[in-house]
Amino acid sequence: MAVDPNRLILTGENPFIRLSATDDGPITTNASFWRILISPAGPGHVLYVKSELTQNQWRIYSDNIAMARWLQSTVQGMLNAELKDETIPVQDATFSKNGDARDFWTERLVCADGEIALTWFRIGEPLLVHTDPKDDPARPYGVCTVLIPTLGARLTHNGREAAGRPWQRERDGHPFSTCALAFSESWTEAR
């Protein structure tokens, strides 16, 4: 067993939901949820979401604004350049979860806007994915994660459900989806 030579910058979870009306259509709901255990800005939760439920504007909800901003300036900003914009307000929220990753998983937050719930179901077989920093020149960070594709997912805001649905994909010859649970996720950068 070898020790990864790169510097660990965060460990946690990053389940995501990407919904669209058609298989080849534009993403109508894009949600990236993080539960961080270890980061330079401490632990906490954050949801980055853009949907018709947010008037097609990015919204950020967190219980640790320093961590939310750090993620924007590093990994989340790399994954989605629109989220490098640190002028997007961060709303305070409290977070909870329930479910079993074999059947369904729900992440819930309560904030001044009310309640947002993200639910994943029709859960597929887990994949273990590992990349090193700079394997792709556009990606300065590496990641080791367990990705669990889900063919069912929904996002609700005060009981109103976002339009669109997940779509089946393939990843390196394995069944995948536009929505997934990403557990045991650790991101690295070169020393």
Number of C-alpha atoms within 10 A of each C-alpha: 3 4 5 9 11 15 14 19 17 22 22 20 21 24 24 25 26 25 26 19 15 13 15 8 10 12 19 19 24 19 22 19 22 25 20 23 14 16 17 12 17 14 18 21 24 28 28 20 23 20 20 12 18 13 9 13 12 17 18 23 25 25 19 19 19 16 21 26 23 18 22 21 16 14 21 19 17 17 14 11 12 12 21 19 13 14 8 13 12 20 17 16 22 15 20 11 13 11 13 10 16 12 11 16 18 18 20 19 22 17 14 9 10 11 16 21 20 22 22 27 22 13 21 20 12 19 16 13 11 13 15 19 19 13 11 11 8 10 15 16 23 23 19 18 23 20 23 23 29 27 19 21 25 21 28 16 18 12 11 11 15 18 16 20 22 25 20 14 15 11 9 6 7 11 16 22 20 23 30 26 25 22 21 14 22 21 22 22 18 13 8
